[in-house]
Every structure is written in structure tokens, then in C-alpha cells.
Amino acid sequence: MPAPTSPPAAPQPQTLGRLDPPDVEAVHALIEAVTAADGTPPLSEHVLLHLPRGGDRKGRNVLVREHGEVLAYAHLDVTDAVEGSSAELAVAPHARGRGLGRALVEQLLAQSPDGRLRLWAHGDAPAAAALAGGLDFRRSRVLLQMRRPLEDDLPPVTLPAGVTLRTFEPGRDEQSWLTLNNLAFADHPDQGGWTLDDVEVRMAEPWFDPAGFFLAERDGALVGSHWTKVHGGHGGDEPHEHPDGAGEDHDHHDHPPIGEVYVVAVHPAEQGRGLGPALTLAGLHSLRERGLTSVLLYVDESNTAAVRVYERLGFTRHAVDVMYSRG
């Protein structure tokens, strides 16, 4: 009787800097497969926007290959010395159950400079919670996606006294908006600390439209903004999730075009005067005038004041992303 054979060893993760074009294509195919299976993209906008260039300059890319196929991928950001490293990962649907997710996380922990790691789970799947719990990660942050129909009545836009509204002018407003954004989100883990490159890479996306980017001024100084975007459609309405810029519509959401309250920034000196809700409404009116019938936004569940503002504006909870932390 022949001796039983052991199952083949799982392939080991490989850590790289920037990816070459064949690996970019392979990771893109993996993202598409995971999104189709799970109903939500496994990676954030930041990672997807930089993927065509092989990834962001300071990031690390971890791949698991077998017979030339990329079965799993993780992106690691080790630049935040305060909060610690953060990562996102994806495992091909047909390769799940083989321990590849655990192998990726162990590799990510080994690559973390101080042993701390934050993992994003987009969609709050039970399998992600089980993986995180099995490796002693704790649930540490919840990001809500909220939505609102635009066919319902919208309140009028009432700006604070002395504030005027105009739209963004490329070539003129990048630096002043960046300064405002970094002041408004000085303590925010994702939105704060942007660079000019972060702005320009988004402006190069097909969805960018300065007519949907509103700036509020007082005495000629920038005091607030609302940057809107449109997911889906064609031309200027390409979805941001499409990372390769090839001109095809790779929207990862099964729905007609939908607007987004992308970034609402208010100068600290103007907070509490109603400028934030007014800017939000200005963007909502604009999106409806463009023919959109619904709009989404993202907000931290712990930011109860903002959640209440959005609920008063007709938004309700639609989906959840969860961060798990260790160390």
C-alpha cells in the first residue's frame, strides 16, 4: 500500500518594492476576481491610484505566486511612525483555505519596523475577522459608507455671512487647497499630511472635474472646500477604482453612476459656523444637476458629530470597512 503523500507546501510570500508591468497586470486581475466574488474592492483608493506606476514610492508590495499566477497580494505602508504600519490584502477566491492570508499577515508583521500593524478589511467579512482574531489583532476602527438618494428634496445652500463660493482652477489652486486640507485634517490618519503629488495623481484621473470641486473664500482666503467625484459612466465619469487607465469601464460597483462626497474640508477657524453642511449641500446640488440619482460618502463611525450631520442631510448607513490592529 503506497504511503500517503503530504499536500504540497503553500507558496511563500515575496516582498518587492515597485512592481513591474506584468505584476501590475496580475495584481489588477486579482483585484477584479476578488471584487467580483466579495462584492467590494479589497484595496483602498490610495493603493489603486498608485498601482499603474508600480505602487507608491514608499510602499512595499507582497505577492504570493504559484506556477506564474499571483494568488495573493498585500500592500504595506510603513511610513506612519505614530500610528504604525498599515496594510491591505487580497487572496484569489479559488486559492482561499490554504493559509495564504495568514502567510501574508505574518510576512507583513515581519516587515513592520516596530512590530505594530494595522489591517484594513473592506466589507467587514467574517473570514477577515476570523483571520485577524486568530493572529491577536483587535478591532480598532470602523469606517462607514453612507448613502443618500438625490431624487429627494435638498435644502437650499446657505453660506455663512461673508463667505463666497467658486470652483477649483487647475494650475492656480493646488497649493492653497493642499494647505487647507492639511490644516483641516491635521489629526486624521488618512486625509491629513497629503503632498502635492497626492493631489496631482487624483487630478490626472479620468473622474476629476474641477466643475465639481467647490472652494469657499472669506476676504480672498480659502476657508473651505467640497471635492466631489462620480463613480461609473464614461468619459469624465470613469470610476476611481479602475487603476490602469486603459479607457475601459471597470467600475467595481454593480450600479448606475453614483456621486461621492469625496473631501469636505473646513478651516479650523471656520468650524462650527455651518460652513461644512453648506459646502456638502452645494456638492449635492451639483451632483443632482449632473443627472446623478444617488450619492455616497465615507466617515469614521467614531466621528459621531459628523455622522449626525450627514444623517440630518438624509444619509443612511450602507456598508462598513474595519481596521484591525496589533501591537
C-alpha positions in Angstrom: 0.0 0.0 0.0 1.6 3.3 -1.0 2.4 5.7 1.8 0.1 8.8 2.0 1.5 11.8 0.3 1.7 15.2 2.1 -0.2 18.1 0.5 2.1 20.5 -1.5 3.6 23.2 0.6 1.9 26.6 0.2 3.9 29.1 -1.8 5.8 31.7 0.3 5.2 35.5 0.1 7.7 37.6 -1.7 8.3 41.3 -0.7 9.0 43.8 -3.5 9.4 47.5 -4.0 7.7 48.8 -7.1 6.0 46.3 -9.3 6.9 45.8 -13.0 4.1 46.0 -15.6 3.4 42.2 -15.7 3.0 42.2 -11.9 0.8 45.3 -12.1 -1.4 43.5 -14.6 -1.5 40.3 -12.5 -2.5 42.3 -9.3 -5.2 44.1 -11.3 -6.6 40.8 -12.4 -6.6 39.5 -8.8 -8.4 42.6 -7.6 -11.1 42.1 -10.3 -11.6 38.5 -9.3 -11.8 39.3 -5.6 -14.2 42.2 -6.1 -16.5 40.0 -8.3 -16.5 37.3 -5.6 -16.9 39.6 -2.5 -18.9 42.5 -3.9 -16.4 45.1 -2.7 -12.8 46.1 -3.8 -10.2 44.7 -1.4 -7.9 47.7 -1.7 -8.2 51.4 -0.9 -8.2 54.2 -3.4 -4.7 55.2 -2.5 -3.3 51.9 -3.4 -5.3 51.6 -6.6 -4.4 55.1 -7.8 -0.7 54.3 -7.5 -0.8 50.8 -8.9 -0.4 51.8 -12.5 3.1 53.2 -11.6 4.0 50.0 -9.8 2.9 51.3 -6.4 3.6 54.3 -4.3 7.3 55.1 -3.9 7.5 54.3 -0.1 5.1 51.3 -0.1 6.0 47.6 -0.2 4.2 45.0 -2.2 3.9 41.4 -1.1 3.0 38.8 -3.6 2.3 35.0 -3.4 2.8 33.2 -6.7 2.3 29.7 -7.8 3.1 28.4 -11.3 3.4 32.0 -12.5 0.0 33.1 -11.1 -0.4 35.7 -8.4 -2.6 34.1 -5.9 -2.5 36.7 -3.2 -1.3 40.3 -2.8 -0.7 42.8 0.1 0.2 46.4 0.2 2.3 47.6 3.2 2.8 51.2 4.2 5.5 51.7 6.9 5.7 55.5 6.8 3.5 56.3 9.8 5.8 56.4 12.8 2.9 57.5 15.1 0.2 55.0 14.3 2.4 52.2 13.0 2.4 50.3 9.7 -0.8 49.7 7.8 -1.7 47.1 5.2 -4.5 45.7 2.9 -4.5 42.3 1.3 -6.4 40.1 -1.2 -6.5 36.4 -1.8 -7.8 34.9 -5.0 -11.2 33.2 -4.4 -10.0 29.8 -5.8 -6.9 29.9 -3.5 -8.7 30.5 -0.2 -8.5 28.0 2.6 -4.8 27.3 2.0 -3.4 29.6 4.7 -2.2 32.3 2.2 -3.9 35.1 4.1 -2.2 34.1 7.3 1.1 33.8 5.5 0.7 37.3 4.1 -0.1 38.8 7.5 2.9 37.1 9.1 5.1 38.5 6.4 3.6 41.9 6.9 4.3 41.7 10.6 7.9 40.7 9.9 8.3 43.7 7.6 6.9 46.2 10.1 9.7 48.2 11.6 8.4 48.0 15.2 6.1 45.0 15.1 2.9 47.1 15.0 0.5 46.6 12.2 -3.0 47.8 11.2 -5.0 45.7 8.8 -7.9 47.0 6.7 -10.8 44.7 5.9 -13.1 46.2 3.3 -16.6 45.0 3.7 -16.2 43.6 7.3 -16.3 39.9 6.1 -16.4 37.2 8.8 -13.4 35.5 7.3 -11.4 38.7 7.8 -12.5 38.9 11.4 -11.5 35.3 11.9 -8.1 35.8 10.4 -7.5 38.9 12.4 -8.7 37.3 15.7 -6.5 34.2 15.1 -3.4 36.4 14.9 -4.3 38.5 18.0 -5.5 41.6 16.2 -8.2 43.7 17.8 -11.0 45.7 16.0 -9.8 49.3 16.3 -11.5 51.5 13.7 -14.8 51.4 11.7 -15.3 53.4 8.5 -18.9 53.8 7.4 -20.1 54.2 3.9 -23.3 56.2 3.9 -25.6 56.9 1.0 -28.5 59.2 0.1 -30.9 59.4 -2.8 -30.6 62.6 -4.8 -34.1 62.5 -6.1 -35.4 63.6 -2.7 -35.7 67.3 -1.8 -32.5 69.0 -1.0 -32.3 72.0 1.4 -31.0 75.2 -0.2 -27.4 76.2 0.2 -27.0 78.9 2.9 -23.4 80.1 3.3 -22.1 81.9 6.4 -22.1 85.7 6.1 -19.0 86.9 4.2 -18.2 83.6 2.5 -18.3 83.2 -1.2 -18.2 80.1 -3.4 -16.3 79.3 -6.6 -14.9 76.3 -8.4 -11.4 75.0 -8.4 -8.9 76.3 -11.0 -6.2 73.8 -12.0 -2.8 75.5 -12.1 -3.8 78.1 -9.5 -5.4 76.4 -6.5 -3.5 73.2 -5.9 -1.1 74.5 -3.2 -3.7 76.7 -1.3 -6.1 73.8 -1.3 -3.4 71.4 0.0 -2.6 73.8 2.8 -6.3 74.0 3.8 -6.7 70.2 3.6 -3.7 69.5 5.8 -4.9 72.1 8.4 -8.5 70.7 8.4 -7.3 67.1 8.7 -4.2 67.6 10.8 -5.1 64.7 13.1 -6.8 62.5 10.5 -4.9 59.2 9.8 -5.7 59.1 6.1 -6.7 62.6 4.8 -4.0 64.6 6.7 -0.4 65.0 5.6 -1.1 64.9 1.8 1.5 66.1 -0.6 1.2 67.9 -3.9 1.8 64.5 -5.6 -1.3 63.1 -3.8 -3.4 66.0 -5.3 -1.9 65.7 -8.8 -2.3 62.0 -9.1 -6.0 62.4 -8.4 -6.3 65.3 -10.8 -4.9 63.0 -13.5 -7.7 60.5 -13.0 -10.5 60.5 -15.6 -13.1 61.2 -13.0 -11.5 64.5 -12.0 -13.7 67.5 -12.9 -12.9 71.0 -11.5 -16.6 72.0 -12.1 -17.4 69.6 -9.2 -14.7 71.0 -6.9 -16.0 73.9 -4.8 -13.9 76.4 -2.9 -15.2 78.7 -0.1 -13.4 82.0 0.4 -13.6 84.8 3.0 -11.8 88.0 2.1 -10.0 86.2 -0.7 -8.6 83.5 1.6 -9.6 79.8 1.2 -11.6 78.7 4.2 -13.4 75.5 3.0 -13.9 73.2 0.1 -16.0 70.3 -1.2 -14.4 68.0 -3.7 -17.0 65.7 -5.4 -16.5 62.8 -7.8 -18.6 60.5 -9.9 -18.2 56.7 -10.0 -19.2 54.9 -13.1 -20.3 56.1 -16.5 -17.8 57.1 -19.2 -15.5 60.0 -20.2 -15.1 62.2 -17.2 -17.1 59.9 -15.1 -14.8 56.9 -15.0 -14.6 55.2 -11.6 -11.6 55.8 -9.5 -11.3 52.1 -8.8 -10.1 51.5 -12.4 -6.4 51.5 -11.9 -4.9 51.0 -15.4 -6.3 54.0 -17.3 -7.0 51.8 -20.3 -10.3 53.5 -21.1 -12.5 50.6 -20.2 -15.2 50.8 -17.6 -14.0 48.6 -14.7 -16.4 50.0 -12.1 -16.3 47.6 -9.2 -19.9 48.5 -8.2 -22.9 47.0 -9.8 -25.0 50.1 -10.1 -25.6 53.1 -12.3 -23.2 56.1 -11.9 -23.1 57.4 -8.3 -21.8 60.6 -6.9 -19.4 60.9 -3.9 -18.9 63.5 -1.2 -15.2 63.0 -1.6 -13.5 65.5 0.6 -15.2 68.3 2.7 -12.5 70.5 4.3 -13.2 73.4 6.7 -10.5 75.7 8.1 -10.3 75.2 11.9 -11.2 78.9 12.4 -14.4 78.4 10.5 -15.7 75.3 12.2 -19.0 75.5 14.0 -20.4 78.2 11.7 -22.4 76.0 9.4 -19.8 76.0 6.5 -19.4 72.2 6.4 -23.1 71.4 5.9 -23.4 74.3 3.3 -20.5 73.0 1.3 -21.9 69.5 1.5 -25.2 70.7 0.1 -23.5 72.7 -2.7 -21.9 69.5 -3.8 -25.1 67.5 -3.6 -27.0 70.1 -5.7 -24.2 70.0 -8.3 -24.3 66.1 -8.5 -28.0 66.2 -8.9 -27.8 68.8 -11.6 -25.4 66.4 -13.4 -28.1 63.8 -13.5 -26.9 61.6 -10.6 -29.7 59.9 -8.6 -27.6 58.8 -5.5 -24.5 59.8 -3.6 -22.2 58.1 -1.1 -19.6 59.3 1.4 -17.2 57.7 3.9 -16.9 58.8 7.6 -15.4 57.3 10.8 -18.1 55.7 12.9 -16.4 57.3 16.0 -16.9 60.8 14.5 -20.4 60.9 15.9 -20.9 64.7 15.3 -20.2 64.2 11.5 -22.4 61.1 11.4 -25.2 63.1 12.9 -24.7 66.0 10.4 -24.9 63.5 7.5 -27.9 61.8 8.9 -29.7 65.1 9.2 -28.8 65.6 5.5 -30.6 62.4 4.6 -27.7 59.9 4.6 -28.1 56.4 6.0 -25.5 53.6 6.7 -24.8 51.4 3.7 -21.5 49.4 4.2 -18.7 49.1 6.7 -14.9 48.8 6.5 -13.0 47.7 9.6 -9.4 48.2 10.8 -7.8 45.6 13.0 -4.6 46.5 15.0 -1.9 44.6 16.8 0.9 46.0 18.9 
